[in-house]
């Protein structure tokens, strides 16, 4: 059975999916602007919602840090840039793929 973990590396703007410590997928992400930086730390996914509406694209995965999450976007050109209010943005097809693999309780580490 897979034991998934997520690492978000802010310096290279990538999200890594690890299974038993090995990187099995990687995705480009958009991160927080300087004035609303993505918070570094250790969190867990606490909720998941398809089609949350607004700017959150096709899927939302809420983190244990209130008001922060990993989500899709209705602005795909923002991926790879410092653009959000602290959330981690992904292409819609990527966030859907990731959401099928990880469940509530998945560990998420955000590192500088």
MARLUM-700787 format. One record per residue (C-alpha): y, x, z; residue number from 1. Coordinates in Angstrom, 1 decimal. Layout:
BEGIN
<r><y>Y</y><x>X</x><z>Z</z><n>NUM</n></r>
...
//
This chain:
BEGIN
<r><y>0.0</y><x>0.0</x><z>0.0</z><n>1</n></r>
<r><y>3.4</y><x>1.4</x><z>-0.9</z><n>2</n></r>
<r><y>5.8</y><x>2.5</x><z>1.8</z><n>3</n></r>
<r><y>9.2</y><x>2.3</x><z>0.2</z><n>4</n></r>
<r><y>12.4</y><x>3.9</x><z>1.4</z><n>5</n></r>
<r><y>15.8</y><x>4.0</x><z>-0.3</z><n>6</n></r>
<r><y>18.2</y><x>7.0</x><z>-0.3</z><n>7</n></r>
<r><y>21.7</y><x>6.6</x><z>-1.7</z><n>8</n></r>
<r><y>23.3</y><x>9.9</x><z>-2.5</z><n>9</n></r>
<r><y>27.1</y><x>9.3</x><z>-2.7</z><n>10</n></r>
<r><y>27.8</y><x>12.8</x><z>-4.2</z><n>11</n></r>
<r><y>25.7</y><x>12.2</x><z>-7.3</z><n>12</n></r>
<r><y>26.1</y><x>8.4</x><z>-7.3</z><n>13</n></r>
<r><y>22.4</y><x>7.8</x><z>-7.5</z><n>14</n></r>
<r><y>20.0</y><x>5.5</x><z>-5.6</z><n>15</n></r>
<r><y>16.5</y><x>6.9</x><z>-5.2</z><n>16</n></r>
<r><y>13.4</y><x>4.8</x><z>-4.4</z><n>17</n></r>
<r><y>10.8</y><x>6.8</x><z>-2.5</z><n>18</n></r>
<r><y>7.2</y><x>5.8</x><z>-2.0</z><n>19</n></r>
<r><y>5.5</y><x>7.8</x><z>0.8</z><n>20</n></r>
<r><y>8.3</y><x>10.4</x><z>0.6</z><n>21</n></r>
<r><y>8.1</y><x>10.9</x><z>-3.2</z><n>22</n></r>
<r><y>10.8</y><x>9.8</x><z>-5.5</z><n>23</n></r>
<r><y>9.3</y><x>7.2</x><z>-7.9</z><n>24</n></r>
<r><y>12.5</y><x>5.7</x><z>-9.4</z><n>25</n></r>
<r><y>16.2</y><x>6.6</x><z>-9.6</z><n>26</n></r>
<r><y>19.2</y><x>4.5</x><z>-10.6</z><n>27</n></r>
<r><y>22.9</y><x>5.1</x><z>-11.2</z><n>28</n></r>
<r><y>25.2</y><x>3.3</x><z>-8.8</z><n>29</n></r>
<r><y>28.8</y><x>2.5</x><z>-8.2</z><n>30</n></r>
<r><y>30.1</y><x>3.3</x><z>-4.7</z><n>31</n></r>
<r><y>33.1</y><x>2.6</x><z>-2.5</z><n>32</n></r>
<r><y>36.7</y><x>3.7</x><z>-3.3</z><n>33</n></r>
<r><y>38.3</y><x>6.4</x><z>-1.2</z><n>34</n></r>
<r><y>40.1</y><x>3.7</x><z>0.9</z><n>35</n></r>
<r><y>36.9</y><x>1.6</x><z>1.3</z><n>36</n></r>
<r><y>34.2</y><x>4.3</x><z>1.3</z><n>37</n></r>
<r><y>30.5</y><x>3.4</x><z>1.3</z><n>38</n></r>
<r><y>29.4</y><x>4.0</x><z>4.9</z><n>39</n></r>
<r><y>27.1</y><x>7.0</x><z>5.5</z><n>40</n></r>
<r><y>24.2</y><x>6.3</x><z>7.9</z><n>41</n></r>
<r><y>20.8</y><x>4.7</x><z>8.3</z><n>42</n></r>
<r><y>20.3</y><x>1.0</x><z>7.7</z><n>43</n></r>
<r><y>17.7</y><x>-1.6</x><z>6.8</z><n>44</n></r>
<r><y>17.7</y><x>-4.4</x><z>4.3</z><n>45</n></r>
<r><y>18.1</y><x>-7.6</x><z>6.3</z><n>46</n></r>
<r><y>18.4</y><x>-10.3</x><z>3.6</z><n>47</n></r>
<r><y>17.9</y><x>-10.9</x><z>-0.1</z><n>48</n></r>
<r><y>19.5</y><x>-13.4</x><z>-2.4</z><n>49</n></r>
<r><y>19.1</y><x>-14.1</x><z>-6.1</z><n>50</n></r>
<r><y>22.2</y><x>-15.1</x><z>-8.1</z><n>51</n></r>
<r><y>24.7</y><x>-14.8</x><z>-5.1</z><n>52</n></r>
<r><y>27.7</y><x>-15.6</x><z>-7.4</z><n>53</n></r>
<r><y>31.0</y><x>-13.9</x><z>-7.7</z><n>54</n></r>
<r><y>31.1</y><x>-10.2</x><z>-8.4</z><n>55</n></r>
<r><y>27.6</y><x>-9.6</x><z>-6.9</z><n>56</n></r>
<r><y>25.7</y><x>-9.9</x><z>-10.2</z><n>57</n></r>
<r><y>22.1</y><x>-11.0</x><z>-10.4</z><n>58</n></r>
<r><y>21.0</y><x>-10.1</x><z>-6.9</z><n>59</n></r>
<r><y>22.2</y><x>-9.2</x><z>-3.4</z><n>60</n></r>
<r><y>20.3</y><x>-7.2</x><z>-0.7</z><n>61</n></r>
<r><y>22.3</y><x>-7.2</x><z>2.6</z><n>62</n></r>
<r><y>22.2</y><x>-4.2</x><z>4.8</z><n>63</n></r>
<r><y>22.1</y><x>-4.1</x><z>8.6</z><n>64</n></r>
<r><y>25.7</y><x>-2.9</x><z>8.5</z><n>65</n></r>
<r><y>27.6</y><x>-6.2</x><z>8.3</z><n>66</n></r>
<r><y>29.4</y><x>-7.0</x><z>5.1</z><n>67</n></r>
<r><y>27.6</y><x>-4.2</x><z>3.1</z><n>68</n></r>
<r><y>24.8</y><x>-4.4</x><z>0.6</z><n>69</n></r>
<r><y>23.2</y><x>-3.3</x><z>-2.6</z><n>70</n></r>
<r><y>23.9</y><x>-5.7</x><z>-5.4</z><n>71</n></r>
<r><y>24.3</y><x>-6.2</x><z>-9.1</z><n>72</n></r>
<r><y>27.6</y><x>-6.4</x><z>-10.8</z><n>73</n></r>
<r><y>29.5</y><x>-8.5</x><z>-13.4</z><n>74</n></r>
<r><y>31.3</y><x>-5.2</x><z>-14.3</z><n>75</n></r>
<r><y>28.6</y><x>-2.9</x><z>-15.7</z><n>76</n></r>
<r><y>31.3</y><x>-0.3</x><z>-16.7</z><n>77</n></r>
<r><y>31.9</y><x>0.3</x><z>-13.0</z><n>78</n></r>
<r><y>28.5</y><x>1.9</x><z>-12.5</z><n>79</n></r>
<r><y>28.8</y><x>5.7</x><z>-11.8</z><n>80</n></r>
<r><y>32.4</y><x>5.3</x><z>-10.4</z><n>81</n></r>
<r><y>34.1</y><x>4.9</x><z>-7.0</z><n>82</n></r>
<r><y>35.1</y><x>1.3</x><z>-7.4</z><n>83</n></r>
<r><y>33.7</y><x>-1.0</x><z>-4.7</z><n>84</n></r>
<r><y>34.9</y><x>-2.1</x><z>-1.3</z><n>85</n></r>
<r><y>32.0</y><x>-0.1</x><z>0.2</z><n>86</n></r>
<r><y>28.9</y><x>-1.8</x><z>-1.3</z><n>87</n></r>
<r><y>26.4</y><x>-0.1</x><z>-3.6</z><n>88</n></r>
<r><y>26.6</y><x>-1.6</x><z>-7.2</z><n>89</n></r>
<r><y>23.8</y><x>-1.4</x><z>-9.6</z><n>90</n></r>
<r><y>23.2</y><x>-2.6</x><z>-13.2</z><n>91</n></r>
<r><y>21.8</y><x>-6.2</x><z>-12.9</z><n>92</n></r>
<r><y>18.5</y><x>-5.2</x><z>-14.6</z><n>93</n></r>
<r><y>18.1</y><x>-2.3</x><z>-12.1</z><n>94</n></r>
<r><y>18.9</y><x>-4.3</x><z>-9.0</z><n>95</n></r>
<r><y>16.4</y><x>-7.0</x><z>-10.1</z><n>96</n></r>
<r><y>13.7</y><x>-4.3</x><z>-10.6</z><n>97</n></r>
<r><y>14.5</y><x>-2.8</x><z>-7.2</z><n>98</n></r>
<r><y>14.5</y><x>-6.2</x><z>-5.5</z><n>99</n></r>
<r><y>10.9</y><x>-6.9</x><z>-6.7</z><n>100</n></r>
<r><y>9.7</y><x>-3.6</x><z>-5.1</z><n>101</n></r>
<r><y>11.4</y><x>-3.5</x><z>-1.7</z><n>102</n></r>
<r><y>11.3</y><x>-6.1</x><z>1.1</z><n>103</n></r>
<r><y>13.3</y><x>-7.1</x><z>4.1</z><n>104</n></r>
<r><y>13.0</y><x>-4.2</x><z>6.6</z><n>105</n></r>
<r><y>13.1</y><x>-1.4</x><z>4.0</z><n>106</n></r>
<r><y>15.0</y><x>1.6</x><z>5.3</z><n>107</n></r>
<r><y>18.1</y><x>2.6</x><z>3.5</z><n>108</n></r>
<r><y>19.7</y><x>6.0</x><z>4.1</z><n>109</n></r>
<r><y>23.2</y><x>6.6</x><z>2.7</z><n>110</n></r>
<r><y>24.1</y><x>10.3</x><z>2.6</z><n>111</n></r>
<r><y>27.3</y><x>12.0</x><z>1.6</z><n>112</n></r>
//
